[in-house]
């Protein structure tokens, strides 16, 4: 009964895997992170991952995952569950700096932590309904290779936003399972998009990026449509993506392609002083 914490992904999936797979859209981050760790690629290494699950009446009814420096993410919890989680983390000596998940649950967690907090981002989780082709544009898609790494890193600026003491090679992770596509015009890369590892019939579109000099031509829509179709062709039933709520351009693109909002999520920083 109560919370169990572990850094063992096999133990986590053995206990909470069925629960997580029961709602692959809402629990997509837990599924993809655990799949990444199980494949031997640990975000935040050498910091060990934190997995946790809440058991009541013999059944798992909530879960968490964190790979530092990324936020602690909450899955399947109600606002009323957060006080118990905060107490369990404190008892285990686990201090949380960032927390992410559904808005009301994250706010309740921050309130229970009583350390001061501030909102650092709002995201919208989208699920693909019926895929709609974008307006035609020049170019074609091709799978990225290791030889494209310099272009990919320049496009996505992955490492500028990472803690250098706990690096995670997001490009290398996706290249390891051929999960990145470039959109090219006359042989020149102009946009990029990727897919997460497929888990429980679910995959997530990510790393969608177009350099400023190539924007306004429909390349992001084209490459996102391509990877979305690739996800469907591979047999995935659930195709997802996250967007910044405050970015009308990306939200407009995804909605026109047939993506529909599932829920709003929030990220908060704890320990904030004002």
ROSERO-325752 format. One record per residue (C-alpha): residue number from 1; chain; residue in one letter; x, y, z. Coordinates in Angstrom, 2 decimals. Example, Ala and Ser with C-alpha at 12.3 -4.5 7.8 and 13.67 -1.06 7.14 Angstrom:
residues 2
1 A A 12.30 -4.50 7.80
2 A S 13.67 -1.06 7.14
***
This chain:
residues 274
1 A X 0.00 0.00 0.00
2 A X 1.12 3.57 -0.64
3 A X 4.09 4.74 -2.67
4 A X 7.00 2.61 -3.85
5 A X 10.09 4.22 -5.40
6 A X 12.79 2.53 -7.45
7 A X 15.52 3.25 -9.99
8 A X 14.93 -0.15 -11.62
9 A X 12.92 0.25 -14.83
10 A X 12.16 -3.48 -14.97
11 A X 10.64 -3.40 -11.52
12 A X 8.68 -0.25 -12.44
13 A X 7.21 -1.75 -15.58
14 A X 6.52 -5.04 -13.81
15 A X 4.46 -3.21 -11.19
16 A X 2.97 -0.27 -13.12
17 A X 3.28 -1.25 -16.78
18 A X -0.30 -2.48 -17.14
19 A X -1.60 0.69 -15.49
20 A X 0.47 2.91 -17.80
21 A X -0.54 1.01 -20.93
22 A X -4.22 1.37 -20.00
23 A X -4.08 5.09 -20.93
24 A X -1.24 5.49 -23.41
25 A X -2.18 9.02 -24.45
26 A X -2.25 10.59 -20.97
27 A X 0.64 8.46 -19.71
28 A X 2.80 8.75 -22.83
29 A X 5.81 10.34 -21.13
30 A X 6.05 7.55 -18.55
31 A X 5.87 4.96 -21.32
32 A X 8.44 6.57 -23.59
33 A X 10.88 7.46 -20.81
34 A X 10.76 3.94 -19.38
35 A X 11.26 2.50 -22.89
36 A X 14.27 4.77 -23.40
37 A X 15.80 3.73 -20.07
38 A X 15.08 0.06 -20.78
39 A X 16.99 0.47 -24.06
40 A X 20.02 1.61 -22.07
41 A X 19.77 5.34 -22.79
42 A X 19.28 7.11 -19.47
43 A X 18.47 10.84 -19.58
44 A X 20.40 12.63 -16.86
45 A X 23.06 9.90 -16.49
46 A X 24.91 9.43 -14.12
47 A X 21.96 10.52 -12.00
48 A X 19.74 7.44 -11.62
49 A X 16.13 7.68 -12.79
50 A X 13.33 7.90 -10.25
51 A X 10.30 5.69 -10.85
52 A X 7.36 5.45 -8.49
53 A X 3.89 3.94 -8.26
54 A X 0.95 4.29 -5.90
55 A X -0.83 1.12 -4.80
56 A X -4.25 1.01 -3.17
57 A X -6.34 -2.10 -2.52
58 A X -3.78 -4.16 -4.40
59 A X -3.97 -2.07 -7.57
60 A X -1.70 0.58 -9.03
61 A X -3.60 3.86 -9.35
62 A X -0.89 6.44 -9.95
63 A X 2.71 6.79 -11.06
64 A X 5.63 9.17 -11.40
65 A X 8.87 9.29 -13.35
66 A X 11.85 11.63 -13.26
67 A X 15.16 11.65 -15.07
68 A X 17.03 14.69 -13.80
69 A X 17.37 17.50 -14.82
70 A X 13.95 16.95 -16.39
71 A X 10.82 17.51 -14.27
72 A X 9.10 15.03 -12.01
73 A X 6.08 13.97 -14.08
74 A X 2.77 12.87 -12.55
75 A X 0.40 10.27 -14.02
76 A X -3.10 9.24 -13.04
77 A X -3.16 11.17 -9.77
78 A X -5.91 13.34 -8.39
79 A X -5.24 16.59 -6.57
80 A X -6.06 14.77 -3.31
81 A X -3.22 12.29 -3.87
82 A X -0.47 14.89 -3.99
83 A X -0.04 15.43 -0.25
84 A X 0.72 11.74 0.24
85 A X 3.21 11.85 -2.62
86 A X 4.99 14.93 -1.26
87 A X 5.27 13.27 2.17
88 A X 6.60 10.04 0.65
89 A X 9.21 11.90 -1.40
90 A X 10.30 13.88 1.64
91 A X 10.62 10.69 3.70
92 A X 12.72 9.17 0.93
93 A X 14.99 12.22 0.83
94 A X 13.93 13.16 -2.69
95 A X 13.85 16.92 -3.29
96 A X 11.94 18.04 -6.38
97 A X 12.80 21.23 -8.23
98 A X 10.46 20.96 -11.22
99 A X 7.14 19.13 -11.52
100 A X 4.94 18.60 -14.60
101 A X 1.54 17.13 -15.40
102 A X -2.16 18.06 -15.52
103 A X -2.73 21.61 -14.31
104 A X -4.79 21.06 -11.17
105 A X -2.69 18.12 -10.00
106 A X 0.59 19.98 -10.39
107 A X -0.80 23.04 -8.60
108 A X -1.97 20.81 -5.74
109 A X 1.48 19.20 -5.56
110 A X 3.13 22.62 -5.38
111 A X 0.73 23.73 -2.66
112 A X 1.39 20.56 -0.64
113 A X 5.16 21.05 -0.98
114 A X 4.92 24.48 0.70
115 A X 8.21 25.67 -0.77
116 A X 7.03 28.51 -2.98
117 A X 6.41 27.94 -6.67
118 A X 6.12 29.57 -10.04
119 A X 4.73 28.49 -13.40
120 A X 7.45 28.04 -16.02
121 A X 5.40 26.67 -18.89
122 A X 2.05 25.53 -20.25
123 A X 1.78 22.76 -22.82
124 A X -1.06 21.26 -24.81
125 A X -1.11 17.52 -25.45
126 A X -2.56 16.68 -28.87
127 A X -3.73 13.37 -30.32
128 A X -4.04 12.73 -34.04
129 A X -7.61 12.30 -35.23
130 A X -7.88 12.00 -38.99
131 A X -4.62 12.97 -40.68
132 A X -5.11 15.87 -43.12
133 A X -2.58 16.60 -45.85
134 A X -1.07 20.10 -45.76
135 A X -0.90 22.40 -48.74
136 A X 1.68 21.20 -51.26
137 A X 5.21 22.49 -50.86
138 A X 8.55 21.86 -52.46
139 A X 10.81 19.11 -51.23
140 A X 10.69 15.60 -49.83
141 A X 11.40 13.76 -46.59
142 A X 14.24 11.35 -45.88
143 A X 15.39 9.53 -42.77
144 A X 18.26 11.24 -41.00
145 A X 21.57 9.42 -40.54
146 A X 24.47 9.82 -38.15
147 A X 26.22 11.86 -40.85
148 A X 23.45 14.46 -40.44
149 A X 24.23 15.03 -36.76
150 A X 25.76 18.50 -37.21
151 A X 22.71 19.70 -39.13
152 A X 20.34 18.14 -36.62
153 A X 22.10 19.72 -33.66
154 A X 22.12 23.10 -35.38
155 A X 18.41 22.84 -36.21
156 A X 17.22 21.78 -32.79
157 A X 19.73 23.53 -30.50
158 A X 19.29 20.57 -28.14
159 A X 22.38 21.10 -26.08
160 A X 21.87 24.81 -25.40
161 A X 18.98 23.93 -23.08
162 A X 20.64 21.07 -21.21
163 A X 22.57 20.97 -17.96
164 A X 26.09 20.21 -19.15
165 A X 26.75 18.14 -16.04
166 A X 24.00 15.66 -16.95
167 A X 23.93 15.59 -20.75
168 A X 21.51 13.48 -22.74
169 A X 22.06 12.86 -26.42
170 A X 18.51 13.29 -27.69
171 A X 19.67 13.23 -31.29
172 A X 21.65 10.03 -30.77
173 A X 18.72 8.40 -28.97
174 A X 16.39 9.00 -31.90
175 A X 18.98 8.08 -34.51
176 A X 19.50 4.76 -32.71
177 A X 16.08 3.56 -33.88
178 A X 15.90 5.58 -37.14
179 A X 13.37 7.98 -35.65
180 A X 14.32 11.30 -37.29
181 A X 13.35 12.69 -40.69
182 A X 14.67 15.72 -42.54
183 A X 12.68 17.67 -45.11
184 A X 14.93 18.65 -48.00
185 A X 14.54 21.05 -50.90
186 A X 17.00 20.52 -53.75
187 A X 19.12 18.44 -51.38
188 A X 19.25 21.12 -48.66
189 A X 17.75 20.26 -45.23
190 A X 15.12 22.85 -44.30
191 A X 13.13 21.24 -41.47
192 A X 13.18 18.26 -39.11
193 A X 10.77 16.11 -37.10
194 A X 11.09 12.89 -35.14
195 A X 9.14 10.10 -33.49
196 A X 9.57 8.67 -30.02
197 A X 9.98 4.95 -29.45
198 A X 6.72 3.14 -30.10
199 A X 5.18 1.73 -26.92
200 A X 1.79 0.07 -26.49
201 A X 0.71 1.22 -29.94
202 A X 1.58 4.82 -29.09
203 A X 4.20 7.15 -30.53
204 A X 4.89 10.85 -30.04
205 A X 6.02 13.41 -32.61
206 A X 8.83 15.64 -31.38
207 A X 11.85 17.78 -32.25
208 A X 9.90 19.66 -34.91
209 A X 12.16 22.53 -35.96
210 A X 12.69 24.84 -38.92
211 A X 15.49 27.41 -38.99
212 A X 14.22 31.01 -39.27
213 A X 15.50 31.44 -42.82
214 A X 13.34 28.53 -44.03
215 A X 10.09 29.38 -42.26
216 A X 6.87 30.40 -43.96
217 A X 7.00 27.79 -46.72
218 A X 5.06 24.96 -45.08
219 A X 8.08 22.76 -44.43
220 A X 7.24 22.09 -40.76
221 A X 3.74 21.01 -41.72
222 A X 5.10 18.82 -44.50
223 A X 7.64 16.98 -42.36
224 A X 5.18 16.62 -39.46
225 A X 2.60 15.15 -41.84
226 A X 5.24 12.75 -43.15
227 A X 6.29 11.43 -39.75
228 A X 2.66 11.22 -38.64
229 A X 1.85 9.06 -41.66
230 A X 4.96 6.98 -40.97
231 A X 3.72 6.41 -37.42
232 A X 0.33 5.23 -38.70
233 A X 1.91 3.05 -41.39
234 A X 3.97 1.35 -38.66
235 A X 0.75 0.28 -36.94
236 A X 0.55 2.82 -34.13
237 A X -2.99 3.53 -32.97
238 A X -2.16 6.61 -30.88
239 A X -0.06 9.43 -32.35
240 A X 0.62 12.36 -30.05
241 A X 2.56 15.58 -29.75
242 A X 3.09 18.41 -27.27
243 A X 3.06 22.12 -28.09
244 A X 3.74 25.30 -26.19
245 A X 0.28 26.69 -25.45
246 A X 1.57 30.21 -26.11
247 A X 2.74 29.44 -29.68
248 A X -0.16 30.09 -32.07
249 A X 1.87 29.11 -35.14
250 A X 2.65 25.55 -34.06
251 A X -0.82 25.03 -32.59
252 A X -2.39 26.17 -35.85
253 A X -0.20 23.84 -37.92
254 A X -1.01 20.77 -35.84
255 A X -4.73 21.46 -35.71
256 A X -4.84 21.82 -39.49
257 A X -3.10 18.46 -39.81
258 A X -5.86 16.81 -37.77
259 A X -4.46 16.87 -34.22
260 A X -6.95 17.41 -31.41
261 A X -6.32 18.63 -27.86
262 A X -6.33 15.92 -25.18
263 A X -5.41 18.01 -22.14
264 A X -3.48 21.00 -20.89
265 A X -0.38 20.42 -18.82
266 A X 1.74 22.71 -16.70
267 A X 5.31 22.79 -15.43
268 A X 6.15 24.50 -12.14
269 A X 9.41 25.28 -10.37
270 A X 9.43 24.71 -6.63
271 A X 11.46 26.71 -4.16
272 A X 10.68 29.96 -5.95
273 A X 10.93 33.17 -3.95
274 A X 9.22 36.40 -4.87
***
